[in-house]
């Protein structure tokens, strides 16, 4: 599974405005609704699913990365958005650092395999410190996508 298999390119931004976990999830879900990844009528339900997942434990994995994710009957295939916060957001990471890179994933309720593969792929991709820093300083969506797809193509 490669990033282009599930990333909604129109739900990518280098300029997230949110300053809290809830605002971030609302902003990214809104972005995905605008991009056509989610139906507008499901917006509140998807936000609730993602916030419920956060209540179980933060999806911030440290090193400035958070991967809010959840399973919902509001989508029929795995879909993701990607956002960069220049100022960083406190996402309750184990390392105590603010998160700057956000991959938001939503998967159908019955898709454990693809959901886990996508989480693993994103995690592997973001292990590289140079790549993370390059993403953080990206100026726009075009830069992010070029970087992301180049890096993703180099992973086995």
N, CA and C atoms as a LAMMPS dump frame, in Angstrom:
ITEM: TIMESTEP
0
ITEM: NUMBER OF ATOMS
468
ITEM: BOX BOUNDS ff ff ff
-5.0000000000000000e+02 5.0000000000000000e+02
-5.0000000000000000e+02 5.0000000000000000e+02
-5.0000000000000000e+02 5.0000000000000000e+02
ITEM: ATOMS id mol type element x y z
1 1 1 N 0.846 -1.186 0
2 1 2 C 0 0 0
3 1 3 C 0.887 1.244 0
4 2 1 N 0.592 2.133 -0.925
5 2 2 C 1.341 3.387 -1.059
6 2 3 C 0.451 4.561 -0.631
7 3 1 N 1.089 5.647 -0.263
8 3 2 C 0.361 6.842 0.177
9 3 3 C -0.67 7.32 -0.863
10 4 1 N -0.313 7.378 -2.158
11 4 2 C -1.315 7.841 -3.136
12 4 3 C -2.576 6.97 -3.198
13 5 1 N -2.496 5.745 -2.676
14 5 2 C -3.658 4.848 -2.674
15 5 3 C -4.783 5.361 -1.774
16 6 1 N -4.432 6.18 -0.774
17 6 2 C -5.469 6.618 0.172
18 6 3 C -5.46 8.114 0.499
19 7 1 N -4.448 8.844 0.063
20 7 2 C -4.395 10.277 0.358
21 7 3 C -5.308 11.058 -0.578
22 8 1 N -6.142 11.898 -0.004
23 8 2 C -6.978 12.817 -0.781
24 8 3 C -6.149 14.079 -1.012
25 9 1 N -5.643 14.254 -2.235
26 9 2 C -4.722 15.361 -2.531
27 9 3 C -5.338 16.732 -2.263
28 10 1 N -6.651 16.831 -2.399
29 10 2 C -7.305 18.119 -2.153
30 10 3 C -7.49 18.391 -0.661
31 11 1 N -7.09 17.443 0.179
32 11 2 C -7.168 17.616 1.635
33 11 3 C -5.75 17.654 2.215
34 12 1 N -4.908 18.437 1.575
35 12 2 C -3.521 18.611 2.005
36 12 3 C -3.276 20.117 2.146
37 13 1 N -2.677 20.503 3.265
38 13 2 C -2.375 21.925 3.465
39 13 3 C -1.064 22.101 4.236
40 14 1 N -0.377 23.18 3.92
41 14 2 C 0.86 23.528 4.623
42 14 3 C 0.6 24.6 5.671
43 15 1 N -0.679 24.895 5.921
44 15 2 C -0.985 26.041 6.781
45 15 3 C -2.216 25.806 7.666
46 16 1 N -2.142 24.827 8.543
47 16 2 C -3.242 24.599 9.482
48 16 3 C -3.329 25.771 10.458
49 17 1 N -4.539 26.168 10.807
50 17 2 C -4.762 27.313 11.697
51 17 3 C -5.079 26.905 13.141
52 18 1 N -5.505 25.671 13.351
53 18 2 C -5.963 25.199 14.663
54 18 3 C -4.908 25.421 15.754
55 19 1 N -5.405 25.563 16.997
56 19 2 C -4.472 25.711 18.115
57 19 3 C -4.741 24.693 19.223
58 20 1 N -5.708 23.788 19.004
59 20 2 C -5.983 22.729 19.984
60 20 3 C -6.311 21.436 19.234
61 21 1 N -6.317 20.344 19.975
62 21 2 C -6.614 19.037 19.39
63 21 3 C -7.989 19.036 18.721
64 22 1 N -9.003 19.514 19.431
65 22 2 C -10.359 19.512 18.87
66 22 3 C -10.453 20.406 17.64
67 23 1 N -9.849 21.592 17.715
68 23 2 C -9.855 22.495 16.559
69 23 3 C -9.156 21.855 15.361
70 24 1 N -8.052 21.155 15.627
71 24 2 C -7.307 20.502 14.551
72 24 3 C -8.184 19.459 13.86
73 25 1 N -8.822 18.62 14.635
74 25 2 C -9.674 17.584 14.053
75 25 3 C -10.836 18.218 13.288
76 26 1 N -11.433 19.245 13.841
77 26 2 C -12.531 19.939 13.144
78 26 3 C -12.034 20.565 11.836
79 27 1 N -10.865 21.201 11.884
80 27 2 C -10.32 21.838 10.687
81 27 3 C -10.003 20.812 9.599
82 28 1 N -9.362 19.709 9.987
83 28 2 C -8.991 18.709 8.987
84 28 3 C -10.21 17.971 8.427
85 29 1 N -11.178 17.663 9.272
86 29 2 C -12.397 17.029 8.771
87 29 3 C -13.113 17.992 7.824
88 30 1 N -13.156 19.269 8.186
89 30 2 C -13.755 20.278 7.315
90 30 3 C -13.05 20.346 5.972
91 31 1 N -11.746 20.281 6.011
92 31 2 C -10.937 20.296 4.791
93 31 3 C -11.271 19.074 3.922
94 32 1 N -11.466 17.943 4.575
95 32 2 C -11.777 16.712 3.836
96 32 3 C -13.2 16.732 3.278
97 33 1 N -14.107 17.387 3.988
98 33 2 C -15.469 17.577 3.459
99 33 3 C -15.393 18.446 2.201
100 34 1 N -14.65 19.558 2.3
101 34 2 C -14.492 20.465 1.146
102 34 3 C -13.879 19.738 -0.049
103 35 1 N -12.977 18.816 0.22
104 35 2 C -12.285 18.075 -0.839
105 35 3 C -13.145 16.946 -1.421
106 36 1 N -14.287 16.678 -0.774
107 36 2 C -15.155 15.608 -1.262
108 36 3 C -14.833 14.233 -0.703
109 37 1 N -13.903 14.169 0.266
110 37 2 C -13.538 12.881 0.862
111 37 3 C -14.62 12.38 1.816
112 38 1 N -15.327 13.309 2.455
113 38 2 C -16.433 12.99 3.366
114 38 3 C -17.663 13.771 2.915
115 39 1 N -18.83 13.186 3.122
116 39 2 C -20.06 13.921 2.856
117 39 3 C -20.297 14.907 3.999
118 40 1 N -20.784 16.081 3.656
119 40 2 C -20.999 17.138 4.648
120 40 3 C -21.905 16.666 5.788
121 41 1 N -22.916 15.858 5.466
122 41 2 C -23.862 15.405 6.487
123 41 3 C -23.191 14.519 7.546
124 42 1 N -21.996 13.976 7.236
125 42 2 C -21.297 13.09 8.177
126 42 3 C -20.232 13.799 9.003
127 43 1 N -20.058 15.105 8.775
128 43 2 C -18.967 15.838 9.416
129 43 3 C -18.953 15.676 10.94
130 44 1 N -20.064 15.942 11.587
131 44 2 C -20.121 15.876 13.059
132 44 3 C -19.842 14.459 13.559
133 45 1 N -20.377 13.471 12.866
134 45 2 C -20.181 12.082 13.296
135 45 3 C -18.705 11.674 13.18
136 46 1 N -18.055 12.081 12.099
137 46 2 C -16.638 11.743 11.918
138 46 3 C -15.795 12.437 12.978
139 47 1 N -16.101 13.693 13.278
140 47 2 C -15.387 14.403 14.346
141 47 3 C -15.567 13.658 15.667
142 48 1 N -16.781 13.213 15.951
143 48 2 C -17.05 12.462 17.19
144 48 3 C -16.239 11.171 17.254
145 49 1 N -16.156 10.45 16.135
146 49 2 C -15.386 9.191 16.074
147 49 3 C -13.913 9.471 16.374
148 50 1 N -13.373 10.508 15.759
149 50 2 C -11.958 10.833 15.952
150 50 3 C -11.672 11.32 17.378
151 51 1 N -12.576 12.121 17.933
152 51 2 C -12.389 12.597 19.311
153 51 3 C -12.529 11.442 20.305
154 52 1 N -13.429 10.496 20.024
155 52 2 C -13.578 9.32 20.89
156 52 3 C -12.295 8.49 20.866
157 53 1 N -11.667 8.38 19.695
158 53 2 C -10.403 7.646 19.594
159 53 3 C -9.314 8.365 20.395
160 54 1 N -9.285 9.683 20.326
161 54 2 C -8.304 10.456 21.096
162 54 3 C -8.514 10.27 22.601
163 55 1 N -9.768 10.112 23.019
164 55 2 C -10.076 9.919 24.442
165 55 3 C -9.486 8.612 24.96
166 56 1 N -9.3 7.631 24.072
167 56 2 C -8.696 6.348 24.466
168 56 3 C -7.191 6.487 24.68
169 57 1 N -6.605 7.45 24.037
170 57 2 C -5.163 7.669 24.116
171 57 3 C -4.755 8.517 22.933
172 58 1 N -3.828 9.42 23.141
173 58 2 C -3.426 10.325 22.076
174 58 3 C -2.854 9.582 20.88
175 59 1 N -3.167 10.087 19.693
176 59 2 C -2.607 9.521 18.464
177 59 3 C -1.326 10.257 18.055
178 60 1 N -0.832 11.124 18.948
179 60 2 C 0.469 11.762 18.706
180 60 3 C 1.533 10.724 19.013
181 61 1 N 2.415 10.481 18.042
182 61 2 C 3.417 9.418 18.218
183 61 3 C 4.788 9.975 18.569
184 62 1 N 4.856 11.288 18.804
185 62 2 C 6.126 11.903 19.154
186 62 3 C 6.838 12.432 17.925
187 63 1 N 7.948 13.106 18.151
188 63 2 C 8.772 13.691 17.094
189 63 3 C 7.976 14.645 16.197
190 64 1 N 6.952 15.286 16.776
191 64 2 C 6.183 16.27 16.033
192 64 3 C 5.109 15.707 15.124
193 65 1 N 4.734 14.44 15.336
194 65 2 C 3.785 13.755 14.452
195 65 3 C 2.545 13.311 15.22
196 66 1 N 1.382 13.482 14.594
197 66 2 C 0.135 12.918 15.123
198 66 3 C -0.627 12.297 13.954
199 67 1 N -1.247 11.159 14.235
200 67 2 C -2.012 10.45 13.206
201 67 3 C -3.414 10.171 13.742
202 68 1 N -4.24 11.219 13.858
203 68 2 C -5.612 10.974 14.312
204 68 3 C -6.306 10.043 13.318
205 69 1 N -6.962 9.016 13.853
206 69 2 C -7.584 8.039 12.97
207 69 3 C -8.794 7.412 13.638
208 70 1 N -9.651 6.839 12.816
209 70 2 C -10.823 6.163 13.348
210 70 3 C -11.529 5.378 12.259
211 71 1 N -12.393 4.493 12.715
212 71 2 C -13.216 3.699 11.802
213 71 3 C -14.656 4.192 11.904
214 72 1 N -15.288 4.316 10.756
215 72 2 C -16.635 4.844 10.722
216 72 3 C -17.416 4.273 9.543
217 73 1 N -18.717 4.191 9.706
218 73 2 C -19.56 3.736 8.597
219 73 3 C -19.858 4.889 7.624
220 74 1 N -19.222 6.036 7.838
221 74 2 C -19.436 7.206 6.972
222 74 3 C -18.538 7.199 5.732
223 75 1 N -17.606 6.256 5.672
224 75 2 C -16.734 6.145 4.494
225 75 3 C -16.791 4.72 3.966
226 76 1 N -16.608 4.572 2.654
227 76 2 C -16.622 3.225 2.09
228 76 3 C -15.235 2.756 1.668
229 77 1 N -14.232 3.629 1.843
230 77 2 C -12.844 3.228 1.62
231 77 3 C -11.939 4.091 2.492
232 78 1 N -10.753 3.591 2.727
233 78 2 C -9.76 4.308 3.515
234 78 3 C -9.425 5.632 2.838
235 79 1 N -9.402 6.701 3.62
236 79 2 C -9.079 8.017 3.076
237 79 3 C -8.276 8.812 4.112
238 80 1 N -7.364 9.652 3.609
239 80 2 C -6.51 10.418 4.515
240 80 3 C -6.36 11.853 4.025
241 81 1 N -6.081 12.722 4.985
242 81 2 C -5.712 14.102 4.711
243 81 3 C -4.394 14.37 5.426
244 82 1 N -3.697 15.402 5.012
245 82 2 C -2.402 15.73 5.605
246 82 3 C -2.32 17.233 5.807
247 83 1 N -1.945 17.634 7.014
248 83 2 C -1.794 19.053 7.295
249 83 3 C -0.543 19.331 8.098
250 84 1 N 0.009 20.505 7.875
251 84 2 C 1.199 20.957 8.601
252 84 3 C 0.812 22.194 9.414
253 85 1 N 1.168 22.17 10.687
254 85 2 C 0.968 23.323 11.564
255 85 3 C 2.329 23.943 11.822
256 86 1 N 2.517 25.167 11.365
257 86 2 C 3.813 25.84 11.538
258 86 3 C 4.105 26.092 13.023
259 87 1 N 3.072 26.47 13.79
260 87 2 C 3.308 26.806 15.197
261 87 3 C 3.292 25.573 16.11
262 88 1 N 2.698 24.479 15.657
263 88 2 C 2.619 23.269 16.465
264 88 3 C 1.409 23.29 17.39
265 89 1 N 0.923 22.108 17.72
266 89 2 C -0.26 21.961 18.559
267 89 3 C 0.032 20.92 19.642
268 90 1 N -0.334 21.233 20.869
269 90 2 C -0.195 20.266 21.948
270 90 3 C -1.201 19.139 21.702
271 91 1 N -0.686 17.952 21.413
272 91 2 C -1.546 16.812 21.077
273 91 3 C -1.348 15.676 22.078
274 92 1 N -0.839 16.015 23.257
275 92 2 C -0.605 15.028 24.327
276 92 3 C 0.356 13.914 23.912
277 93 1 N 1.41 14.286 23.208
278 93 2 C 2.409 13.299 22.78
279 93 3 C 3.19 12.792 23.984
280 94 1 N 3.631 11.55 23.92
281 94 2 C 4.417 10.962 25.006
282 94 3 C 5.712 11.721 25.256
283 95 1 N 6.298 12.29 24.198
284 95 2 C 7.546 13.03 24.384
285 95 3 C 7.311 14.479 24.827
286 96 1 N 6.032 14.867 24.969
287 96 2 C 5.702 16.2 25.452
288 96 3 C 5.859 17.307 24.422
289 97 1 N 6.317 16.956 23.233
290 97 2 C 6.537 17.954 22.179
291 97 3 C 5.25 18.242 21.418
292 98 1 N 5.096 19.466 20.915
293 98 2 C 3.919 19.763 20.089
294 98 3 C 4.007 19.022 18.754
295 99 1 N 2.866 18.734 18.167
296 99 2 C 2.827 18.081 16.861
297 99 3 C 2.722 19.141 15.77
298 100 1 N 3.403 18.889 14.672
299 100 2 C 3.391 19.798 13.522
300 100 3 C 2.854 19.105 12.268
301 101 1 N 3.023 17.794 12.192
302 101 2 C 2.631 17.018 11.012
303 101 3 C 1.442 16.143 11.397
304 102 1 N 0.345 16.306 10.672
305 102 2 C -0.891 15.585 10.981
306 102 3 C -1.391 14.811 9.775
307 103 1 N -1.436 13.496 9.919
308 103 2 C -2.097 12.634 8.936
309 103 3 C -3.403 12.217 9.582
310 104 1 N -4.52 12.574 8.999
311 104 2 C -5.823 12.168 9.521
312 104 3 C -6.348 11.047 8.63
313 105 1 N -6.67 9.907 9.251
314 105 2 C -7.162 8.752 8.504
315 105 3 C -8.547 8.349 8.972
316 106 1 N -9.393 8.005 8.02
317 106 2 C -10.708 7.449 8.321
318 106 3 C -10.879 6.196 7.474
319 107 1 N -11.356 5.15 8.108
320 107 2 C -11.503 3.871 7.42
321 107 3 C -12.882 3.287 7.697
322 108 1 N -13.376 2.46 6.768
323 108 2 C -14.638 1.761 7.031
324 108 3 C -14.499 0.866 8.266
325 109 1 N -15.595 0.623 8.934
326 109 2 C -15.6 -0.159 10.168
327 109 3 C -14.975 -1.546 9.983
328 110 1 N -15.191 -2.158 8.832
329 110 2 C -14.732 -3.54 8.609
330 110 3 C -13.385 -3.633 7.896
331 111 1 N -12.558 -2.597 7.996
332 111 2 C -11.31 -2.597 7.212
333 111 3 C -10.059 -2.588 8.081
334 112 1 N -9.959 -3.513 8.992
335 112 2 C -8.802 -3.544 9.89
336 112 3 C -7.486 -3.644 9.132
337 113 1 N -7.418 -4.495 8.124
338 113 2 C -6.177 -4.689 7.368
339 113 3 C -5.668 -3.412 6.72
340 114 1 N -6.464 -2.796 5.824
341 114 2 C -6.01 -1.568 5.171
342 114 3 C -5.717 -0.435 6.167
343 115 1 N -6.53 -0.339 7.201
344 115 2 C -6.351 0.695 8.222
345 115 3 C -4.972 0.556 8.879
346 116 1 N -4.642 -0.649 9.3
347 116 2 C -3.349 -0.892 9.95
348 116 3 C -2.186 -0.72 8.981
349 117 1 N -2.367 -1.153 7.735
350 117 2 C -1.311 -0.987 6.723
351 117 3 C -1.034 0.489 6.472
352 118 1 N -2.089 1.299 6.423
353 118 2 C -1.917 2.733 6.207
354 118 3 C -1.196 3.377 7.39
355 119 1 N -1.593 3.013 8.607
356 119 2 C -0.917 3.55 9.801
357 119 3 C 0.563 3.174 9.785
358 120 1 N 0.861 1.935 9.434
359 120 2 C 2.249 1.472 9.385
360 120 3 C 3.03 2.22 8.304
361 121 1 N 2.405 2.418 7.154
362 121 2 C 3.067 3.111 6.044
363 121 3 C 3.413 4.549 6.442
364 122 1 N 2.449 5.246 7.012
365 122 2 C 2.668 6.633 7.43
366 122 3 C 3.773 6.688 8.489
367 123 1 N 3.727 5.777 9.45
368 123 2 C 4.745 5.743 10.51
369 123 3 C 6.14 5.521 9.936
370 124 1 N 6.262 4.564 9.017
371 124 2 C 7.569 4.284 8.405
372 124 3 C 8.085 5.488 7.639
373 125 1 N 7.2 6.106 6.891
374 125 2 C 7.566 7.262 6.079
375 125 3 C 8.105 8.398 6.944
376 126 1 N 7.478 8.597 8.097
377 126 2 C 7.826 9.735 8.952
378 126 3 C 8.963 9.447 9.931
379 127 1 N 9.587 8.285 9.832
380 127 2 C 10.718 7.978 10.706
381 127 3 C 11.945 8.824 10.376
382 128 1 N 12.064 9.208 9.114
383 128 2 C 13.232 9.954 8.658
384 128 3 C 13.177 11.419 9.113
385 129 1 N 14.147 11.808 9.92
386 129 2 C 14.173 13.156 10.502
387 129 3 C 14.246 14.236 9.423
388 130 1 N 15.082 14.023 8.396
389 130 2 C 15.236 14.998 7.324
390 130 3 C 13.905 15.18 6.579
391 131 1 N 13.218 14.084 6.319
392 131 2 C 11.927 14.145 5.63
393 131 3 C 10.9 14.909 6.466
394 132 1 N 10.849 14.609 7.778
395 132 2 C 9.917 15.32 8.668
396 132 3 C 10.176 16.824 8.639
397 133 1 N 11.444 17.197 8.73
398 133 2 C 11.795 18.612 8.731
399 133 3 C 11.442 19.263 7.392
400 134 1 N 11.671 18.555 6.303
401 134 2 C 11.316 19.074 4.979
402 134 3 C 9.813 19.306 4.872
403 135 1 N 9.028 18.371 5.407
404 135 2 C 7.571 18.548 5.407
405 135 3 C 7.175 19.773 6.223
406 136 1 N 7.765 19.901 7.397
407 136 2 C 7.426 21.014 8.301
408 136 3 C 7.634 22.378 7.667
409 137 1 N 8.646 22.505 6.831
410 137 2 C 8.95 23.802 6.24
411 137 3 C 8.379 23.954 4.822
412 138 1 N 7.588 23.002 4.38
413 138 2 C 6.963 23.096 3.056
414 138 3 C 6.131 24.363 2.96
415 139 1 N 6.179 24.985 1.798
416 139 2 C 5.478 26.249 1.604
417 139 3 C 4.032 26.074 1.162
418 140 1 N 3.757 24.976 0.446
419 140 2 C 2.399 24.799 -0.078
420 140 3 C 2.106 23.327 -0.361
421 141 1 N 0.882 23.084 -0.791
422 141 2 C 0.425 21.718 -1.068
423 141 3 C 1.294 21.051 -2.132
424 142 1 N 1.668 21.786 -3.167
425 142 2 C 2.493 21.231 -4.244
426 142 3 C 3.816 20.697 -3.678
427 143 1 N 4.475 21.485 -2.83
428 143 2 C 5.734 21.053 -2.214
429 143 3 C 5.529 19.791 -1.378
430 144 1 N 4.463 19.784 -0.587
431 144 2 C 4.174 18.629 0.275
432 144 3 C 3.981 17.368 -0.559
433 145 1 N 3.157 17.464 -1.595
434 145 2 C 2.869 16.28 -2.411
435 145 3 C 4.11 15.777 -3.139
436 146 1 N 4.923 16.677 -3.684
437 146 2 C 6.159 16.261 -4.362
438 146 3 C 7.08 15.525 -3.397
439 147 1 N 7.28 16.111 -2.22
440 147 2 C 8.122 15.502 -1.187
441 147 3 C 7.59 14.129 -0.773
442 148 1 N 6.299 14.105 -0.477
443 148 2 C 5.644 12.903 0.024
444 148 3 C 5.725 11.766 -0.985
445 149 1 N 5.387 12.043 -2.222
446 149 2 C 5.37 10.981 -3.239
447 149 3 C 6.781 10.501 -3.581
448 150 1 N 7.74 11.409 -3.557
449 150 2 C 9.129 11.008 -3.813
450 150 3 C 9.623 10.083 -2.7
451 151 1 N 9.365 10.48 -1.463
452 151 2 C 9.796 9.676 -0.309
453 151 3 C 9.071 8.336 -0.279
454 152 1 N 7.765 8.361 -0.542
455 152 2 C 6.952 7.145 -0.529
456 152 3 C 7.439 6.157 -1.594
457 153 1 N 7.832 6.646 -2.761
458 153 2 C 8.296 5.784 -3.85
459 153 3 C 9.613 5.089 -3.488
460 154 1 N 10.381 5.695 -2.579
461 154 2 C 11.672 5.108 -2.192
462 154 3 C 11.529 4.02 -1.117
463 155 1 N 10.38 3.99 -0.451
464 155 2 C 10.146 2.941 0.553
465 155 3 C 9.769 1.642 -0.135
466 156 1 N 10.187 0.539 0.432
467 156 2 C 9.811 -0.771 -0.15
468 156 3 C 8.363 -1.087 0.138
